[in-house]
Amino acid sequence: MKPHVYLCLVLVSLAVLISGTRLPAHGAYRAETAPHSELTRSVVPQQQILDQAADYLAVCARVNQARLEEKPDAIIARELYTLYEGTAAGTPRLLFDEDGPLCWWVAVCRDGVVGGFLTYHPYTGELMSTPGWKPGGRPVFSIDRAQWENLESLALSWVGLEEDSDARLILIPRGDDFVLYFGIPAANGLVRIDVTSLGMPGGLCPRLLTTAPLRSAIRNGLPLATREEASPSEERAEPRGELDLPIPDVFSLAVLPTVRDQDGYGSCVGHAAMITCEWWECGRTCYDGTGDSHYYTCDCEKGPQGECECLFYPLSREYMYDRSRTWPEQLNLKSDCGRSGFCASSGCGQGACTNAIVTDGTMMIDNPYCGQCAGSWMSRAAEVITHEGCCTEECQPYPEYMYAGPEHAGCTNGGREACTGQCPNVSGPCGNDFTLKSHHVINDVLEIPNSIYRHGMVLGGSSVCSPCFYGAGCLCLDCPCSILGGHAYALYGYDNTATPERFLFQNSWGTGWGYGGRGVMGVEAYDKLSWPGETFYFVGGKDLEVEVRPAGAVVPQGGTLSIIVTVTNNTNEPKDFYGWTDVIMPGGQPFPGNPVAGPVPVSLGPRESAQRTVNHSVPATAPLGLYEYRGCVGTPPNMITDDDLCWFVITLP
């Protein structure tokens, strides 16, 4: 599993981790004034980082070239090969936040241009992020390599300082942007030189800062045009550069479930919900339960439809269809009986039609002379997914035939109750293994790309526009078509560079429809043809989750470190497990006394959370620097169900 991460937002996220830092009363940050030797104690050497980056670029080009030779139509492999082929690692630079080292920043160079950056952990040397790319594998940046390689001398000479001055490159988050500047402790006082313009189209244009920049909160990462339409642009003291990166202009999820066929039944909601649940089988593992393609992807070998071994259990579309029709419990669903001709005779399977709910009963028998069960809504399916989950295809199979009596119609009269029995191929009650943590309504069509990129598969749908849907979806702006009813599907990608802008979705009409069973939907067409409150993204989570955060991120020698630990059971069953915490020293080596807390037994009821504050006395002789604190839940020492990291800094008293 390899994160494909946009550089700026990763750095901003890392900086926010040390959230207790504030500007001291004397108006200078520690990273601006502390001795350079103290700040860089235990930092991985520059040459080691350069060697690692050079090896990484060579391997990326070689691996993706091999993937292309094996599978020439592999889009991501082609774009990655285009991005990395012929590149070289530029000069690594150590980047600081307010308190100390934040990361090593290594330029990815080709033909005299910096096209992106690799980011490495300052104390462990681990790769933290890789460059983003534009459609076709084109690099995001276009920075003059000579300006990058000579950044210090260009900035320092601009203010008349010697090139060997003690300059520190510092990044301060500023809402959706950031400020990048050199802090130089000089004989006549502290000098700050803003070099954020390095990422702007006009290139480097240094300027003096009279005060230290202050960080501000990160806002939602919607496309830039949407943000500025939603709120008037404010006058900014700092320039806004290309290093402030939005989500990619073109994107599709790295893994997709197998295309299915409704076989003529009105079960589109069940299919779309099942597709969403199946994608989250991979989302729980390769995407660490987040669904966030900003940090994660799926590198497993893909099948011809984009499926992979992560999608281990085929899930039940029949159950999702039949169960969503009767959510919530005791819904007096009359639509089955209201269908023309349904239950008109005993030949339809259940005798006289009744409004009484008949759950988990005999399947409706379907033939050309009988109607079908009614459809459902995406909002009901979303509730089922997050409250009860989905069972497997083996537990509740779907009829693989079309209007061939005497066969069932893929539904029961009145729908199903929650799946509580035992599925033959999973442990525990049916459905519990396939429950997602939460669902969220997408109210604005322009939020959908961000939702796909940050949260994975989106459950949606729209009216069916004829004749557009006879092809591969609807791209027209003002569609001269008739509406043939509603249809649900799962959105897995988007293209904001096309005209018109469009979404990519997976349909349930078999592989003979559209592009191998998948289609495109214009953004404006979706906006016009979809329904308010019926498009959703999900948060997957894990069965057990742990979160650790420092009550104060800067602790003096001899002081007390307080860590707030929260554990959550996301299942509908009680859970018994252990919790423990470890510390990593500034040099990257584990603390000899690990675990510093636990292991302690923990018991949580269904959907229960617990929180406590763990206090640690910091020795008066503790090494100065940045420490990593890791919280774990599971069965020690090797079975870790979930873990979480935070950072703290030990300073002089």
C-alpha positions as CSV (number, residue, x, y, z in Angstrom):
1,M,0.0,0.0,0.0
2,K,1.5,3.3,-1.1
3,P,0.0,6.7,-0.4
4,H,-0.3,9.1,-3.3
5,V,-0.4,12.4,-1.4
6,Y,-0.4,16.0,-2.3
7,L,2.6,17.6,-0.7
8,C,1.3,20.9,0.7
9,L,-1.7,19.4,2.5
10,V,0.4,16.7,4.1
11,L,2.8,19.3,5.4
12,V,-0.1,21.3,6.7
13,S,-1.6,18.2,8.4
14,L,1.8,17.4,10.0
15,A,2.2,20.9,11.3
16,V,-1.3,20.9,12.8
17,L,-0.4,17.8,14.8
18,I,1.8,20.0,17.1
19,S,-1.3,22.0,17.9
20,G,-0.2,23.3,21.3
21,T,2.5,25.6,19.8
22,R,1.8,29.3,20.0
23,L,3.9,32.4,19.3
24,P,6.0,33.2,22.4
25,A,5.6,36.6,24.0
26,H,8.9,37.8,22.6
27,G,7.5,37.4,19.1
28,A,9.8,34.6,17.7
29,Y,9.4,30.9,17.2
30,R,11.8,28.4,18.6
31,A,12.7,27.2,15.1
32,E,13.8,30.8,14.3
33,T,16.1,31.4,17.3
34,A,17.3,28.1,18.8
35,P,20.8,26.9,17.9
36,H,20.9,25.0,14.6
37,S,22.7,22.1,16.2
38,E,20.0,21.8,18.9
39,L,17.2,21.9,16.3
40,T,18.8,19.3,14.1
41,R,19.9,16.8,16.8
42,S,19.1,13.2,15.7
43,V,17.9,14.3,12.3
44,V,18.6,11.9,9.4
45,P,21.6,13.1,7.3
46,Q,20.9,14.9,4.1
47,Q,23.0,12.4,2.0
48,Q,21.0,9.5,3.3
49,I,17.7,11.2,2.3
50,L,19.2,12.0,-1.2
51,D,20.2,8.4,-1.7
52,Q,16.7,7.1,-0.6
53,A,15.0,9.5,-3.0
54,A,17.2,8.6,-5.9
55,D,16.5,4.9,-5.3
56,Y,12.7,5.6,-5.0
57,L,12.5,7.4,-8.3
58,A,14.4,4.7,-10.1
59,V,12.2,1.9,-8.7
60,C,9.0,3.8,-9.5
61,A,9.9,4.2,-13.1
62,R,11.1,0.6,-13.4
63,V,8.1,-1.0,-11.6
64,N,5.5,1.0,-13.6
65,Q,7.2,0.3,-16.8
66,A,7.0,-3.4,-16.0
67,R,3.3,-3.0,-15.1
68,L,2.6,-1.3,-18.5
69,E,4.4,-4.1,-20.4
70,E,2.2,-6.6,-18.6
71,K,-1.0,-4.5,-18.9
72,P,-0.8,-1.7,-21.5
73,D,-4.2,-0.3,-20.5
74,A,-3.3,0.3,-16.8
75,I,-4.1,4.0,-16.5
76,I,-2.5,4.6,-13.2
77,A,0.7,2.7,-14.1
78,R,1.0,4.7,-17.3
79,E,0.5,8.0,-15.5
80,L,3.1,7.1,-12.8
81,Y,5.6,6.0,-15.4
82,T,5.1,9.3,-17.3
83,L,5.5,11.2,-14.0
84,Y,8.8,9.4,-12.8
85,E,10.6,8.3,-16.0
86,G,13.8,10.3,-16.5
87,T,13.5,12.2,-13.2
88,A,16.3,12.8,-10.7
89,A,16.4,13.8,-7.0
90,G,17.3,17.4,-6.3
91,T,18.9,18.9,-3.2
92,P,17.0,17.8,-0.1
93,R,16.0,20.6,2.3
94,L,15.0,20.3,5.9
95,L,11.7,22.0,6.5
96,F,10.7,23.4,9.9
97,D,7.5,24.3,11.7
98,E,7.3,26.7,14.7
99,D,9.2,24.3,17.0
100,G,11.6,22.3,15.0
101,P,12.1,19.9,12.0
102,L,8.9,19.0,10.1
103,C,10.2,16.9,7.2
104,W,12.9,16.5,4.5
105,W,11.7,18.0,1.2
106,V,13.3,16.5,-1.9
107,A,12.6,17.9,-5.4
108,V,11.7,15.6,-8.2
109,C,13.5,17.1,-11.2
110,R,13.5,16.7,-15.0
111,D,14.9,18.9,-17.8
112,G,15.7,21.7,-15.4
113,V,12.3,21.8,-13.8
114,V,11.0,20.7,-10.4
115,G,7.7,18.9,-11.0
116,G,7.0,17.7,-7.5
117,F,8.4,16.8,-4.1
118,L,9.1,13.7,-2.1
119,T,8.6,14.1,1.7
120,Y,10.6,12.2,4.3
121,H,10.4,11.9,8.1
122,P,13.2,14.0,9.6
123,Y,14.0,11.5,12.3
124,T,13.3,8.1,10.7
125,G,13.9,8.8,7.1
126,E,10.5,7.1,6.2
127,L,8.8,8.3,3.0
128,M,5.8,10.4,4.0
129,S,4.3,11.6,0.7
130,T,4.8,11.4,-3.0
131,P,4.0,14.0,-5.8
132,G,0.6,14.4,-7.2
133,W,0.0,14.6,-10.9
134,K,-2.3,16.1,-13.5
135,P,-4.1,14.1,-16.2
136,G,-1.8,12.0,-18.3
137,G,0.9,11.9,-15.6
138,R,1.9,15.6,-16.1
139,P,3.6,17.0,-13.0
140,V,1.7,19.5,-10.8
141,F,4.6,22.0,-10.4
142,S,6.8,23.8,-12.8
143,I,9.5,25.4,-10.7
144,D,12.8,26.5,-12.0
145,R,15.3,23.9,-10.7
146,A,18.1,26.6,-10.5
147,Q,15.9,28.6,-8.2
148,W,15.3,25.6,-5.9
149,E,19.0,24.6,-5.9
150,N,20.1,28.1,-5.0
151,L,17.1,29.2,-2.9
152,E,19.1,30.2,0.1
153,S,21.7,32.3,-1.8
154,L,19.0,34.0,-3.9
155,A,17.0,34.9,-0.8
156,L,19.9,35.9,1.4
157,S,21.6,38.0,-1.3
158,W,18.4,39.9,-1.8
159,V,18.6,41.3,1.7
160,G,22.4,41.6,1.7
161,L,23.2,38.7,4.0
162,E,26.1,36.3,3.6
163,E,25.3,32.9,2.0
164,D,26.6,31.0,5.0
165,S,24.0,32.7,7.3
166,D,22.1,30.3,9.6
167,A,18.8,30.2,7.5
168,R,16.0,27.8,8.4
169,L,13.2,27.1,5.9
170,I,9.9,27.3,7.8
171,L,6.3,26.5,6.8
172,I,3.3,28.0,8.6
173,P,-0.2,26.8,7.7
174,R,-2.6,29.7,6.7
175,G,-6.1,28.3,6.2
176,D,-6.2,26.9,2.7
177,D,-2.7,28.2,1.9
178,F,0.6,28.5,3.8
179,V,3.6,30.8,4.2
180,L,7.1,29.5,3.3
181,Y,9.9,31.6,4.6
182,F,13.5,31.7,5.8
183,G,14.0,32.6,9.4
184,I,17.6,33.9,10.0
185,P,19.0,34.8,13.4
186,A,21.3,37.7,12.4
187,A,23.6,39.9,14.5
188,N,21.3,42.9,14.2
189,G,18.1,40.9,14.9
190,L,15.9,38.2,13.4
191,V,15.3,38.4,9.6
192,R,12.4,36.7,7.9
193,I,12.3,36.3,4.1
194,D,9.1,35.1,2.5
195,V,9.8,32.7,-0.5
196,T,6.2,31.4,-1.0
197,S,6.3,32.9,-4.5
198,L,8.6,30.0,-5.5
199,G,5.5,28.1,-6.4
200,M,3.8,30.9,-8.4
201,P,3.8,31.2,-12.1
202,G,6.2,34.2,-12.1
203,G,8.8,32.4,-10.0
204,L,10.7,33.4,-6.9
205,C,10.2,37.0,-5.7
206,P,11.5,37.3,-2.1
207,R,10.0,39.8,0.3
208,L,10.7,40.8,3.9
209,L,8.3,39.9,6.7
210,T,8.1,42.3,9.7
211,T,6.4,39.8,12.0
212,A,6.2,36.0,12.4
213,P,3.3,34.5,10.4
214,L,0.6,33.0,12.5
215,R,-1.1,29.7,11.6
216,S,-4.9,29.5,11.0
217,A,-7.3,26.6,10.7
218,I,-7.7,24.5,7.6
219,R,-10.9,24.9,5.7
220,N,-12.7,22.4,3.6
221,G,-10.8,21.3,0.5
222,L,-13.4,22.0,-2.2
223,P,-12.3,23.1,-5.6
224,L,-11.0,26.6,-5.6
225,A,-13.7,28.1,-7.8
226,T,-16.4,26.7,-5.5
227,R,-14.8,28.2,-2.4
228,E,-14.5,31.6,-3.9
229,E,-18.1,31.6,-5.1
230,A,-19.3,30.5,-1.7
231,S,-17.4,33.3,0.1
232,P,-15.9,36.6,-1.2
233,S,-12.2,36.5,-1.5
234,E,-10.4,38.4,1.3
235,E,-7.3,40.5,0.9
236,R,-4.3,38.5,1.8
237,A,-1.0,39.7,3.3
238,E,0.9,36.7,1.8
239,P,0.8,35.6,-1.8
240,R,-1.2,32.6,-2.8
241,G,0.9,30.1,-4.8
242,E,0.5,27.0,-6.8
243,L,1.7,24.9,-3.9
244,D,-1.8,25.3,-2.4
245,L,-3.2,22.2,-4.1
246,P,-6.8,21.3,-4.6
247,I,-7.9,17.7,-5.3
248,P,-6.9,16.3,-8.7
249,D,-8.8,17.5,-11.7
250,V,-9.3,14.0,-12.9
251,F,-9.6,11.0,-10.6
252,S,-11.1,7.5,-10.3
253,L,-10.9,5.1,-7.4
254,A,-8.0,2.6,-7.7
255,V,-10.2,-0.5,-7.1
256,L,-13.7,-1.2,-8.3
257,P,-16.2,-4.0,-7.5
258,T,-17.3,-6.5,-10.2
259,V,-20.1,-5.2,-12.5
260,R,-23.4,-7.0,-11.9
261,D,-26.8,-7.2,-13.7
262,Q,-30.2,-6.5,-12.2
263,D,-31.7,-8.9,-14.7
264,G,-34.7,-6.7,-15.1
265,Y,-35.8,-6.5,-11.5
266,G,-36.3,-3.1,-9.9
267,S,-33.4,-3.6,-7.5
268,C,-31.0,-0.8,-8.5
269,V,-30.8,0.6,-4.9
270,G,-29.8,-2.8,-3.6
271,H,-27.1,-3.1,-6.3
272,A,-25.7,0.5,-5.8
273,A,-25.7,0.0,-2.0
274,M,-24.0,-3.4,-2.4
275,I,-21.3,-1.9,-4.7
276,T,-20.6,0.8,-2.1
277,C,-20.3,-1.9,0.7
278,E,-18.0,-4.1,-1.4
279,W,-15.7,-1.2,-2.2
280,W,-15.4,-0.6,1.6
281,E,-14.0,-4.1,2.0
282,C,-10.9,-2.6,0.4
283,G,-11.5,0.8,2.1
284,R,-11.1,-0.9,5.5
285,T,-7.7,-2.4,4.7
286,C,-5.8,-0.5,1.9
287,Y,-7.4,2.8,2.9
288,D,-7.0,2.2,6.6
289,G,-10.8,2.6,7.2
290,T,-10.8,6.2,5.9
291,G,-11.6,5.9,2.2
292,D,-9.2,8.9,1.7
293,S,-7.3,8.7,-1.6
294,H,-5.3,11.7,-0.5
295,Y,-3.3,9.4,1.8
296,Y,-4.0,5.9,0.6
297,T,-4.5,3.8,-2.5
298,C,-4.8,0.1,-3.4
299,D,-1.7,-1.5,-5.0
300,C,-3.1,-5.0,-5.1
301,E,-3.1,-6.7,-8.5
302,K,-6.4,-5.9,-10.4
303,G,-8.6,-8.0,-12.4
304,P,-10.1,-7.0,-15.8
305,Q,-12.9,-5.0,-14.2
306,G,-10.6,-3.2,-11.7
307,E,-11.5,-5.7,-8.9
308,C,-8.8,-7.1,-6.5
309,E,-8.3,-9.7,-3.8
310,C,-9.2,-7.1,-1.2
311,L,-12.9,-7.5,-2.2
312,F,-13.0,-10.9,-0.6
313,Y,-16.7,-11.4,0.1
314,P,-19.3,-10.9,-2.6
315,L,-22.1,-9.1,-0.8
316,S,-25.9,-9.6,-1.2
317,R,-27.6,-7.2,-3.5
318,E,-30.9,-9.0,-3.0
319,Y,-30.7,-8.4,0.8
320,M,-29.8,-4.7,0.4
321,Y,-32.7,-4.3,-2.0
322,D,-35.3,-6.1,0.0
323,R,-34.2,-4.8,3.4
324,S,-34.0,-1.1,2.3
325,R,-37.6,-1.3,1.1
326,T,-38.8,-1.7,4.7
327,W,-36.5,0.6,6.6
328,P,-37.3,1.5,9.3
329,E,-39.0,-1.4,11.1
330,Q,-42.7,-1.5,11.0
331,L,-42.9,0.7,7.9
332,N,-46.4,0.1,6.4
333,L,-45.1,-0.6,2.9
334,K,-48.1,-0.7,0.6
335,S,-46.2,-0.3,-2.7
336,D,-45.8,-4.0,-3.2
337,C,-49.5,-4.5,-3.2
338,G,-50.2,-1.3,-5.1
339,R,-48.4,-2.6,-8.2
340,S,-50.7,-3.2,-11.1
341,G,-51.6,-6.9,-11.3
342,F,-49.4,-7.9,-8.4
343,C,-50.8,-10.7,-6.2
344,A,-53.7,-10.8,-8.6
345,S,-53.9,-14.6,-8.3
346,S,-52.4,-17.4,-6.2
347,G,-50.1,-18.0,-9.1
348,C,-48.1,-15.0,-8.0
349,G,-46.9,-16.9,-5.0
350,Q,-48.5,-15.5,-1.9
351,G,-52.2,-15.7,-2.5
352,A,-54.4,-12.7,-1.7
353,C,-52.5,-9.4,-1.4
354,T,-52.4,-7.8,2.0
355,N,-50.8,-4.7,3.5
356,A,-49.5,-6.6,6.4
357,I,-45.7,-6.9,6.5
358,V,-44.6,-10.5,5.7
359,T,-40.9,-10.6,6.5
360,D,-38.4,-13.3,5.6
361,G,-41.2,-15.2,4.0
362,T,-41.3,-17.1,0.8
363,M,-39.9,-15.2,-2.2
364,M,-42.4,-13.7,-4.6
365,I,-42.8,-15.9,-7.6
366,D,-42.4,-13.8,-10.8
367,N,-43.6,-14.5,-14.3
368,P,-44.7,-12.4,-17.3
369,Y,-48.2,-12.1,-15.8
370,C,-47.3,-10.8,-12.4
371,G,-45.7,-7.5,-11.4
372,Q,-42.6,-7.0,-9.3
373,C,-41.8,-5.6,-5.9
374,A,-41.5,-1.9,-5.6
375,G,-38.2,0.0,-5.5
376,S,-36.5,1.8,-2.7
377,W,-34.5,5.0,-1.9
378,M,-30.8,5.5,-1.4
379,S,-31.5,7.2,1.9
380,R,-33.0,4.0,3.3
381,A,-30.1,1.9,2.0
382,A,-27.7,4.3,3.7
383,E,-29.5,3.8,7.0
384,V,-29.3,0.0,6.6
385,I,-25.6,0.1,5.7
386,T,-24.6,2.1,8.8
387,H,-27.1,0.6,11.3
388,E,-27.3,-3.1,10.3
389,G,-24.8,-3.8,7.5
390,C,-25.0,-6.1,4.6
391,C,-24.9,-9.9,4.5
392,T,-23.0,-12.0,1.9
393,E,-24.2,-13.3,-1.4
394,E,-23.8,-16.8,-0.2
395,C,-26.0,-16.0,2.7
396,Q,-28.7,-14.4,0.5
397,P,-28.2,-15.0,-3.2
398,Y,-29.7,-13.0,-6.0
399,P,-31.8,-14.6,-8.8
400,E,-29.7,-14.8,-11.9
401,Y,-32.5,-15.0,-14.4
402,M,-35.0,-12.6,-16.0
403,Y,-38.8,-13.0,-15.9
404,A,-38.6,-16.8,-16.1
405,G,-41.4,-18.2,-14.1
406,P,-42.1,-19.9,-11.9
407,E,-39.1,-18.1,-10.3
408,H,-39.0,-15.5,-7.5
409,A,-38.9,-11.7,-8.1
410,G,-35.8,-11.0,-6.0
411,C,-37.9,-9.8,-3.0
412,T,-40.4,-10.9,-0.4
413,N,-43.9,-9.5,0.2
414,G,-43.2,-6.6,2.4
415,G,-39.5,-6.9,2.6
416,R,-37.0,-8.4,5.0
417,E,-36.2,-8.0,8.6
418,A,-32.6,-7.3,9.7
419,C,-30.2,-10.1,9.0
420,T,-29.6,-11.8,12.3
421,G,-28.8,-15.4,11.4
422,Q,-25.5,-17.1,10.6
423,C,-23.9,-16.6,7.2
424,P,-22.1,-19.7,6.1
425,N,-18.8,-18.0,5.2
426,V,-18.3,-15.3,7.9
427,S,-18.1,-15.4,11.7
428,G,-20.7,-13.9,14.0
429,P,-24.2,-12.6,13.2
430,C,-25.0,-12.0,9.5
431,G,-24.3,-8.4,8.5
432,N,-22.2,-7.3,11.5
433,D,-18.9,-7.7,9.6
434,F,-20.1,-5.3,6.8
435,T,-21.4,-2.3,8.7
436,L,-20.0,1.2,8.0
437,K,-19.5,3.8,10.7
438,S,-21.6,6.7,9.4
439,H,-23.2,8.2,6.3
440,H,-23.4,11.9,5.2
441,V,-25.7,13.7,2.8
442,I,-23.9,15.5,-0.1
443,N,-26.1,18.6,-0.5
444,D,-24.1,20.3,-3.3
445,V,-23.2,18.5,-6.6
446,L,-19.9,20.3,-6.5
447,E,-19.0,18.5,-3.3
448,I,-19.2,15.1,-5.0
449,P,-15.6,15.1,-6.4
450,N,-14.2,16.0,-3.0
451,S,-16.3,13.3,-1.4
452,I,-15.1,10.6,-3.9
453,Y,-11.5,11.6,-3.4
454,R,-11.6,11.9,0.4
455,H,-14.2,9.3,1.3
456,G,-14.4,6.7,-1.5
457,M,-17.5,5.3,-3.3
458,V,-20.5,7.7,-3.3
459,L,-24.0,6.3,-3.3
460,G,-26.3,8.3,-5.6
461,G,-28.8,8.2,-8.4
462,S,-31.0,10.2,-10.7
463,S,-33.9,10.1,-13.1
464,V,-33.2,8.0,-16.2
465,C,-33.0,10.2,-19.2
466,S,-34.0,8.6,-22.6
467,P,-32.2,8.2,-25.0
468,C,-29.0,9.2,-23.1
469,F,-29.0,6.2,-20.8
470,Y,-29.3,3.8,-23.8
471,G,-25.6,4.8,-24.4
472,A,-23.4,5.4,-21.4
473,G,-25.1,8.0,-19.3
474,C,-26.1,11.7,-19.7
475,L,-23.7,14.4,-20.6
476,C,-26.0,17.0,-22.1
477,L,-26.6,20.3,-20.3
478,D,-30.3,20.8,-21.3
479,C,-31.3,17.3,-22.1
480,P,-34.0,17.0,-24.8
481,C,-35.2,13.7,-23.4
482,S,-38.0,12.0,-21.6
483,I,-37.8,10.7,-18.0
484,L,-38.2,6.9,-17.6
485,G,-38.1,6.7,-13.9
486,G,-35.5,6.8,-11.1
487,H,-32.2,4.8,-11.0
488,A,-29.5,4.3,-8.3
489,Y,-25.8,3.8,-9.0
490,A,-22.4,4.3,-7.4
491,L,-20.1,7.2,-8.3
492,Y,-16.4,6.3,-8.3
493,G,-14.7,9.2,-10.2
494,Y,-14.8,12.5,-12.0
495,D,-13.3,14.5,-14.8
496,N,-13.2,18.3,-14.2
497,T,-11.2,18.9,-17.4
498,A,-13.8,17.5,-19.8
499,T,-16.5,19.5,-21.5
500,P,-18.9,19.2,-19.8
501,E,-17.5,18.2,-16.5
502,R,-18.6,14.7,-15.6
503,F,-18.9,12.0,-13.0
504,L,-17.9,8.3,-13.5
505,F,-20.3,5.8,-12.2
506,Q,-20.8,2.0,-11.9
507,N,-24.1,0.8,-13.2
508,S,-26.0,-2.5,-12.6
509,W,-27.1,-3.3,-16.1
510,G,-24.3,-5.8,-17.0
511,T,-21.0,-5.4,-18.8
512,G,-22.8,-4.9,-22.2
513,W,-23.9,-1.4,-21.1
514,G,-21.8,1.7,-21.4
515,Y,-18.1,1.2,-20.9
516,G,-18.0,-2.3,-19.7
517,G,-20.9,-1.7,-17.3
518,R,-19.8,1.8,-16.3
519,G,-20.9,5.2,-17.5
520,V,-20.5,8.9,-17.3
521,M,-22.9,11.6,-16.0
522,G,-22.5,15.3,-16.6
523,V,-22.2,17.3,-13.4
524,E,-25.0,19.7,-14.5
525,A,-27.1,16.8,-15.7
526,Y,-26.7,15.1,-12.3
527,D,-27.6,18.3,-10.6
528,K,-30.8,18.6,-12.5
529,L,-31.8,14.9,-12.5
530,S,-30.9,13.8,-9.0
531,W,-33.0,14.4,-5.8
532,P,-32.1,16.5,-2.8
533,G,-30.9,14.4,0.2
534,E,-30.3,11.3,-1.8
535,T,-26.5,11.3,-2.5
536,F,-24.2,10.0,0.3
537,Y,-20.6,9.5,1.2
538,F,-19.6,7.1,4.0
539,V,-17.1,6.8,6.7
540,G,-15.9,3.2,7.1
541,G,-13.9,3.1,10.2
542,K,-12.8,-0.2,11.9
543,D,-14.4,-2.5,14.3
544,L,-12.2,-0.9,17.0
545,E,-10.6,2.5,16.8
546,V,-8.2,4.4,19.0
547,E,-7.3,8.1,19.0
548,V,-4.4,9.7,20.9
549,R,-3.8,13.4,21.2
550,P,-1.6,15.4,23.6
551,A,-3.3,17.8,26.0
552,G,-0.2,20.0,25.4
553,A,2.3,19.2,22.7
554,V,5.3,21.0,24.2
555,V,6.5,19.6,27.5
556,P,9.6,20.7,29.5
557,Q,12.1,18.3,31.0
558,G,10.8,17.3,34.4
559,G,7.2,18.2,33.4
560,T,4.1,16.0,32.9
561,L,3.0,14.7,29.5
562,S,-0.8,14.2,29.4
563,I,-2.3,12.1,26.5
564,I,-6.0,11.9,25.9
565,V,-6.9,8.4,24.7
566,T,-10.3,7.6,23.1
567,V,-11.3,4.0,22.2
568,T,-14.5,3.2,20.2
569,N,-16.4,0.0,19.4
570,N,-18.0,0.6,16.0
571,T,-19.8,-2.8,15.9
572,N,-23.2,-3.9,17.2
573,E,-21.5,-6.5,19.5
574,P,-19.6,-6.1,22.8
575,K,-15.8,-6.2,22.4
576,D,-13.1,-7.3,24.8
577,F,-9.5,-6.2,23.9
578,Y,-6.3,-4.7,25.2
579,G,-4.9,-1.2,25.0
580,W,-1.3,0.0,25.3
581,T,0.9,2.9,24.2
582,D,4.5,3.2,23.0
583,V,7.0,6.0,22.5
584,I,9.6,6.6,19.8
585,M,12.6,8.7,20.7
586,P,13.9,11.7,18.7
587,G,16.5,9.5,17.0
588,G,13.8,7.1,15.7
589,Q,14.5,4.2,18.2
590,P,11.8,2.8,20.4
591,F,11.9,3.9,24.1
592,P,13.5,1.0,26.1
593,G,10.6,1.1,28.6
594,N,7.8,0.4,26.1
595,P,5.0,0.0,26.5
596,V,4.7,3.2,28.6
597,A,1.1,2.4,29.4
598,G,-0.7,-1.0,29.5
599,P,-1.4,-3.4,28.2
600,V,-4.7,-3.0,30.1
601,P,-7.9,-5.0,29.4
602,V,-10.8,-3.0,28.0
603,S,-14.5,-4.0,27.5
604,L,-16.9,-1.9,25.4
605,G,-20.5,-2.4,24.7
606,P,-22.0,-2.1,21.2
607,R,-21.3,1.4,19.7
608,E,-19.7,2.5,23.0
609,S,-16.7,4.9,23.4
610,A,-14.5,5.4,26.4
611,Q,-11.9,8.2,27.1
612,R,-9.3,8.7,29.7
613,T,-6.2,10.9,30.2
614,V,-2.9,9.1,30.6
615,N,-0.2,11.1,32.5
616,H,3.5,10.5,32.2
617,S,6.3,12.1,34.2
618,V,9.0,13.3,31.9
619,P,12.5,12.7,33.3
620,A,14.6,15.8,33.9
621,T,17.3,14.3,31.7
622,A,15.0,13.3,28.8
623,P,16.6,14.1,25.4
624,L,15.3,17.2,23.7
625,G,13.4,16.9,20.5
626,L,10.3,15.5,18.7
627,Y,8.8,12.3,20.1
628,E,6.2,10.0,18.6
629,Y,3.5,8.6,20.8
630,R,1.6,5.5,19.5
631,G,-1.7,4.2,20.9
632,C,-2.7,0.6,20.1
633,V,-5.7,-1.7,20.6
634,G,-5.9,-5.4,20.0
635,T,-4.0,-8.4,21.5
636,P,-0.4,-7.6,22.4
637,P,2.2,-7.8,21.2
638,N,1.6,-8.5,17.5
639,M,-2.2,-8.4,16.8
640,I,-2.9,-4.7,16.4
641,T,-6.5,-4.0,15.4
642,D,-5.9,-0.2,15.2
643,D,-3.3,2.3,16.1
644,D,-3.0,6.1,16.1
645,L,-0.1,8.5,16.4
646,C,0.6,11.9,17.8
647,W,3.7,13.9,18.5
648,F,5.1,16.0,21.3
649,V,8.2,18.0,21.8
650,I,10.4,18.0,24.9
651,T,12.2,21.3,25.6
652,L,14.4,22.8,28.2
653,P,12.6,23.8,31.5
